Amino acid sequence: MLRLRDRLSRRVPPLARAFGRYVSQHRDPYLLAVLALRESVDDTVDSVTADLFAEVERALEHELEAGDLELVDGADAVRFDYDTRLVLPAMLTLGRVRELAGDVPYLRQVRRVDTDLAREGERVTYEIIRALLDGDMRDAINDDEYEDFETTVRPRARAAEVAQATLEEGVESWLAAPETPDGVASAYRHAVSLSEGHQDTDEAFRDLLERHANAEGDERGRLADEIEARYKYAPPQESSPLFEEEQYVPYFTTQYERVGILYEDMLKMYEAALGVELGESFCRAIVLMVVAAQIGLDDIDDFPEDRGEQLTPVTAELALKGTAGLDDVGRLVDRYLDAAAAAAETHLTGMAIAYIREEAHDRLAALRAELD
């Protein structure tokens, strides 16, 4: 049972708690400008996703007219949305670019603003968000997971295919454009190959979890050791000088390669497209934050579907230790977030890390209450 102080704390939304604690720890007048910057880049990202989904809706309307789709009962128009959190790193990176350009609310009058960099940063963000959504949709389709595709047309699987293909076409056009630097395409291709390469690994991990669940006695113990060796403490496969300290942190190899390298490549795409360096510490903070969010937000959210089906840090710890394994999940999330916070050089990133910490512990507490 949660202590009274914790229960009262949970009544305050995690975003408000994170902001309050962050401000109390960083009494910096610049925070007011950062808050305005966050609102500005958040609005930009919302506008970008709305424009991209409008493109998808136009493609779905064409399929509807061709007779390949039909409206659900009661719908009078084609609507499309896609539930994803993956654009947060792009929002933070756009904020970083705006800071590098000097384009920060309240401070433009006292700083020289590189308007070209700020404008180009927004254009590149449009293209990168399209690439992120394309990749995420492709993974969902490969896994036959269509619940995040919210649309008024059916069949949903066909609508998902049209949405992904529409975004992919735009991505390929950007990469093939003569003004797009070669480094953008190479980083993107690396991310795609890594993502698609995990399909076979996923099948092997699913089989390992299933065999462990159905085993007894010594065989169950042997399979538990195999989960730890192959998944929890897997040796590094693709190292990066940014993360030498994390090479042997539990689940770093499996989670970093699944998620972190994709966002490391996203950051490389920004740098190649804009001709700027975002900074080693910033890149380190973003990737560690993303790995922590994958474990502490997505994997906890997906537990009902993943239980007995998909090997994740959450299902692994619960399989190995029962509900006591949730304590290790919480410590692991904090370990990644502590490292991300230590590397974060911008308040915008620091506040995002603080929010993920609050939200992750809320979800852990809810899952624990559900399982107890």
N, C-alpha and C positions, 0 to 999 in steps of 0.2 A: 504494500500500500504506500502511496506517495505521502511524504511528510506534508504537514499543513502548509509550510512555506512554499513547497514545490507545487502543491495544488493551487494555491493562490497565484503563484507565478504563471501557471499554465493558462489562467484566465486572460492574461495579457498576450496578444498575438506575438508570435516569435519575431516578426519584423520590428515591432515596437520595442520588445525586450532587447533585441540585438542593437538597435540604434541607441537606446538609453544607456546600455552598458558601454558601448563603444565611445559615445560622447563623454561619459564620465571618466574614461581612461585616457582620452586624448582631448585635452582642453586646448583646441587649436582654432583660432578665428577663421582659418581657411575652410573649416568644415562646412560653413554656410554656403560657400561657393561650390564645394563638392556636392552638397545635397542638390543644389540647382543644376549642376552638371549631370548628376545621376538622373534627375527627372527629364532633362533634355535628351540624353542618349536613350533612355527608356522609351520616350515618345518616338524617337527615330526608329528604334527596333520594332515597336508596335506598328508603325507605318509601313516599314519594310515587309513584315510578315503579312499585313493586310493586302499590300500590293501583290505579293507572290501568290496568296490564296485567291485573289481576284483572277490572276492568270489561270490558275487551276480551274476555277469556276467556268471560265470561258471555254476551256478545253472540254470540261464535262458537259457543257451545254451543246457543244458540237457532237459529242457522242450521243447525247440524248436525242438530238435531231436525226442522227443516223439510225436510231432505233436500238443501239447497243446498251442503253441504260434506260431506266424509268424512274419517275418521281415516286417517292413513298406516299402513301395515302395521306391526304391533308396538306401536302406541300404544294406551294404555288410557284416556286422558283428553285433554281439550283443554288445550294449553299454548301460551303466547304470550310472546315477548320481542322486543325491537327494539334493534338495535345502533346506538347514537348517543352522541356526545360532547357534544352541544349543551347539556346541562344544566349544565355547569361554570359558565357565567356566572350562571345562576340560583342555584347553590350559593354562589358568591362574593357575590352580591347579598343573599342571605339572611344571610350572615355580616356584611355591612355593616349591615343592618337590626338584627341582634342587637347589634352594637357600639353603634349609635346608641341602642338601648334600654337599654344597660348590662347586657345579659344575656350576660355572658361568664364561662365557668367560672373558678373560683378568685377572681373579683373581685366576685361578687355581694354578698358580705358587706360590702364597703367602698364600694360604689357603689349609687346609687338605680337600681332597675330599673323601666323602663316595661313592665310585664308585658302590658298591652293591645297595645302596639306589637309586642312580640316574638311574641305569639300571633297577631296579625293578619298579621304577616310570614310566618308559616308557612302560614296559610290562603291568602294571595295567591300564595305560591310554588307551592302545589298547582295553582292555576288557571293560572299562567303556564307551568309545566312542561307541563301539558296542552296549552296553546296552542302551545308550541314543538314538541312531538311531533306535533301535528296538522299544523302547517306543514311539518315535515320529511318526514312521511309523504306529504303531498300532492305535494311536489316529487318524491319517489321514484316515486310512481305515475305522475306526468306524464311522467317519463323512462323508464318501464318498468324500473325498477331495484328488484327484489324480494328481492335476496339478504340484505338486512338484516332482513327480516321472518322471524323464526324461530318456526315454529309446527308443531304436529302435525296440522294439517288441510290439506286440499287441495281445490280448486286454490288455490295460494298467492296468485295475483292477487286472487281473490275475498276471501280472508282479509284481505289488505291493505286492500281497499276497506272491509270491515266495520270493521276496526280504526280507520281514519282517520275514517270516518263516526261511529263511537261517540265518539271524542274531540272531533270537531267539534261534535256535539250538546251535549256538556258545556260547551264553550267558549261557544257561542251562548247557552246558558242563563245562564251567569255574566254575559256582557255585557248581556243583557236584564234582569237582576235590578234592581229599583228601587234597591237599595242600592249598586250599582256605579256609580261616578262616570263621567260622560260622557267624560272624558279618557282613560279606559282603552280604551273602544271605538274612539275616534278614532285612538289610537296603533296599536291592533291592525289596524284597517282599512287604515291607511297601510302597515304592514308586509306585509299580504297582497297589496295591489295592487302593491307593488313586486316581491314575489316572483313573482307571476303574470306581471307585465310582462316578466320576464327570459326567458320561454319563447321569444319571437320573437327576442330578441337572441342566445340560445344557438344557435338554428338558423343565424343569420347567421355567428356565430363558427365553428361547425362547418364550414360551407361554406368559409370563409376558410382554415382549417387544411388541409382536404382539397385545395383548389386549390394551396396552397403545397407540399404533399407531392408532388403529381403534376407540378409545374412544373419547368422547367429553364432555365438560363441567365438572361437578363435578366428574363424573366417571374417566375422564382423570386425574384430580387432585388427586383423591384417588389412582390411579395406580402409579402416579408419587411418591407419598409418600411411596407406597409399594416398588418401585424400590430402593428408598433411604434406607428404613429400611432393606430390605432383601438382597440387593446387595452392595450398597455404604457403608452403616454403619452396615453391618452384624456383630453380636457379635462373638468374638473369639470362634473357635471350637476346635482347637488343638494348644495349646500355646507352646511356646519355650522360655526358659530363655534368649536366644540370642536376642529376639525381644520384650521384655516387653514394650519398649517405643513406638513401632509401633502398638500395639494391636488395637487402635481405630483410626488410620489413615485411611482416606477414601479408600475403596477397599482392605485394607490389608488382611482381612479375605478371601475374595473371590479370590484375586490374589495370596496371599501367599500360600494358600492351593492348588491352581491350579498349581502353578509353583515353588514357593519358597521352599516348603517342598521337592519337587522332587530333587532339587539341594542340599538341606541340607542332604538328604539321599545319594546323590552322594558323598559328602564330607565325610560322615561316611563310605562309601564303601572304599574310599581311605585310611582313617585312619585305618580301620580294616585290609585291605589287606597289608598295609605297616608297620603297627605297630608304627606309628608316630602320633603326634598331630599337626595338621595344624595351630592351634591357633584360639582362640575364635573370635578375631577381624577380622582375615582373612575370616573365615566362615561367619560372619555377613556381611562383605562387599560384598562377592560374592552373597549371597542370595538377599540382598537389590538391588544390581546392576541388578540381573536377573529380579526381579519384575519390576524395572524401565524400563528395556529393553522390557519386555513383553508389557507394556502399551505404551511406547514412540516409539517403533519400530514396533513390530509385530501387535499390535492392530490398529495402524494408517495405516500400509500397508494393513491390511485385511479389512479396513473399507468398501470399495466398496462391498465386498461379505457379510460382517456382517450387513450392514445397513438394518434394518427391520427384520433381521434374528437371530442375535446372540447378547446377552447382554454382552458388554465389557465396561470398563471404558469410552472408547471413544464414543461408541454408547449411553451409558447411559447419559453422559454429554450433548451430542447433543440433545438427546430426551428431557432432562429436561430443557435446557437453550438455545437451538439453537447454532449458531456458537460461542456465548459468552462462551459456555461451554468449548471451546478449551483453553481458558485462564486458567481454572481450571485444565485441563489436563496437561498443561505446568507446572503449579505450583506444581502439584502432582508429576510429573516426577522429577522435581528439588528437591522436598522434600525427595524422596527416594534416589536420587543420592547424595544429601548433606550428608545424614546419612551414605551412603556407603563410601563416600570419607573420612568422619571423622573416620571411622573404618579401612580404608585401611592402612596397615602397609608396603606395598610393592609398589614400583614405578610401577611395571608391572600392578598391579590391578588399581592403581590410574590413569594411562594413559588410561586404558580401560574404566574407568568411565568417564573420560573427553571426550573420543570419543563418547560414547553413548549419552552424553549430547548434543554435537554439532549435531550429526546425528538426534536425536529426535526433536530438535528445527527446523532443516531444514525441516523435514517431517511434523511437525505441520504447519509451514509457507506455505508449498506447499498445504496441505489439506485446510487450511483457504482460500488460493487464489482460490482453486477449488470450494469451497462452496459459496464464496461471489458473 
